[in-house]
Amino acid sequence: AKVGKNFDPFSKCDDFKKMMESGLGDKVDIAFMKMCYVDVIAKTDVDELFRYYTETMGYLEKKYPKTIFVHFTVPLTISQKGWKVRVKRLLHKPLWDDEDNIKRFLYNEKLREKYGASGRLFELAEYESTWPDGSRSSFYLDGKKYFNLVSAYAWDEGHLTEMGKRWVGGKLLGYLQGLKVND
């Protein structure tokens, strides 16, 4: 089901909480919500969003201890292409979409730090940036490597093609099969 509104990740947390409290929390074995790439952009206060998200999920985990809550890294977008992009990259100048993916990287790092060891983190951003051969789609800015969506997986800046859906969907199904559901 859709939760909240795009560009407003706080509304997604609130709607997810309402859905769980409407009776789903006592009925489902596994629950998760995924944010959209537009929910974390250059102007996002990553610390505030992370605080709000972890408080919401912590509340739900305590209220519904039999439900497994899975956390998703935020999806990425592709990088721009063309000769102007190559020139900017040579000059170490950021592109407009770099700042958005950097914010997503920072938010995802917080998710990895908090939930990575729990086995309850689905690495959506990692799968979206990984080619089937295992190489990663990335860019460098100020000497630091950041990842972006594999261009072949998207029909625009961030929505998945059939190929991308099969790749990520297969990874999600494999991940969910490996979860130990509470009896």
C-alpha positions in Angstrom: 0.0 0.0 0.0 1.1 3.5 -0.5 2.0 5.5 2.6 2.3 9.2 3.0 3.2 11.7 0.3 6.3 11.9 -1.9 8.7 14.7 -0.8 7.4 14.3 2.7 9.1 11.3 4.4 7.7 12.3 7.8 4.2 11.7 6.4 5.3 8.2 5.3 6.5 7.3 8.8 3.2 8.6 10.3 1.0 6.7 7.8 3.0 3.5 8.2 2.5 3.8 12.0 -1.3 4.4 11.5 -1.5 1.4 9.3 0.2 -0.8 11.8 -2.0 0.5 14.6 -5.2 0.0 12.5 -4.9 -3.8 13.2 -2.1 -4.9 10.9 0.5 -4.9 13.6 -1.1 -7.8 15.3 -1.7 -9.8 12.0 1.5 -9.6 9.9 4.7 -11.5 10.3 6.9 -9.0 8.4 6.3 -5.3 7.8 8.3 -2.6 6.0 8.0 0.7 4.3 10.3 2.0 1.5 10.9 5.7 1.0 11.2 7.1 -2.5 14.3 8.8 -3.9 12.5 12.1 -3.8 12.1 11.8 0.0 15.8 12.4 0.6 17.2 15.2 -1.4 19.9 17.8 -1.1 17.9 20.0 1.3 16.9 17.1 3.6 18.0 17.3 7.3 19.3 13.7 7.4 19.8 13.8 11.2 16.2 14.9 11.9 14.7 12.4 9.4 16.8 9.6 10.8 15.7 10.5 14.4 12.0 10.6 13.4 12.3 7.3 11.5 14.1 5.4 14.2 11.7 6.7 16.9 8.7 5.6 14.8 10.2 2.2 14.1 11.4 1.7 17.7 7.9 2.5 18.9 6.4 -0.1 16.5 8.9 -2.7 17.3 8.1 -2.4 21.0 4.3 -2.4 20.4 4.4 -5.4 18.0 7.2 -7.6 19.2 6.0 -10.6 17.1 6.3 -8.6 13.8 9.6 -8.4 12.0 10.3 -4.9 10.9 12.6 -4.6 7.9 14.4 -1.4 7.1 15.2 -0.3 3.5 18.0 1.9 2.4 16.7 4.8 0.3 16.8 4.3 -3.5 19.2 6.2 -5.7 19.0 8.0 -9.0 21.1 7.8 -12.1 23.8 10.3 -12.9 23.5 12.7 -15.8 25.3 11.8 -19.0 26.9 13.7 -21.9 30.0 15.8 -22.7 29.2 18.6 -20.2 29.0 16.0 -17.4 32.4 14.6 -18.4 33.9 18.1 -18.3 32.4 18.8 -14.9 33.7 15.5 -13.6 37.2 16.4 -14.9 37.0 19.7 -13.1 35.6 18.0 -9.9 32.4 20.1 -10.1 29.2 18.6 -8.6 26.2 17.9 -10.7 22.7 18.8 -9.5 21.8 15.2 -8.8 25.1 14.5 -7.0 24.0 16.4 -3.9 20.8 14.4 -3.7 22.6 11.0 -4.0 25.2 12.2 -1.4 22.3 13.0 1.1 20.9 9.5 0.4 24.3 8.1 1.0 24.6 9.9 4.4 21.1 8.7 5.4 21.8 5.1 4.3 25.0 5.1 6.2 23.0 5.9 9.4 20.6 3.0 8.6 23.6 0.7 8.1 25.1 1.7 11.3 21.9 1.2 13.3 20.3 -1.8 11.6 23.0 -3.4 9.5 24.2 -6.0 12.1 20.6 -6.9 12.9 19.9 -8.7 9.6 16.8 -6.5 9.3 18.2 -4.1 6.7 17.4 -4.6 3.0 20.2 -2.9 0.9 18.0 -1.5 -1.8 20.6 1.3 -2.7 23.4 -1.3 -2.9 21.4 -3.5 -5.3 20.3 -0.6 -7.4 23.9 0.5 -7.9 25.3 -3.0 -8.7 25.5 -4.4 -12.2 24.8 -8.1 -12.6 28.6 -8.7 -12.9 29.1 -7.2 -9.4 30.6 -3.9 -10.5 29.1 -0.7 -9.0 27.8 2.5 -10.7 29.5 5.4 -8.9 30.9 8.9 -9.1 33.6 10.7 -7.2 33.4 14.1 -5.6 36.1 15.7 -3.5 38.0 12.4 -3.6 35.1 10.4 -2.1 33.2 7.7 -3.9 29.4 7.7 -4.0 27.0 5.3 -5.7 24.2 5.9 -8.1 21.5 3.9 -9.8 22.7 1.7 -12.7 21.3 3.6 -15.8 20.1 0.3 -17.4 17.8 -0.3 -14.5 15.9 3.0 -14.9 13.6 4.5 -17.6 14.0 8.0 -16.1 16.2 9.3 -13.3 14.9 6.8 -10.7 12.0 4.6 -11.7 13.0 1.0 -12.5 12.7 -0.7 -15.9 11.5 -4.3 -16.1 15.2 -5.3 -15.9 15.7 -3.3 -12.8 12.5 -4.5 -11.2 13.5 -8.2 -11.8 17.0 -7.6 -10.4 15.9 -5.8 -7.3 12.8 -7.9 -6.8 14.8 -11.1 -7.0 17.2 -9.7 -4.3 14.2 -8.8 -2.1 12.6 -12.2 -2.4 15.8 -13.9 -1.6 16.3 -11.6 1.4 12.7 -12.2 2.7 13.1 -16.0 2.3 16.1 -15.9 4.6 14.3 -14.1 7.5 13.4 -16.2 10.5 9.7 -15.5 11.2 8.5 -15.6 14.8 6.1 -18.5 15.7 
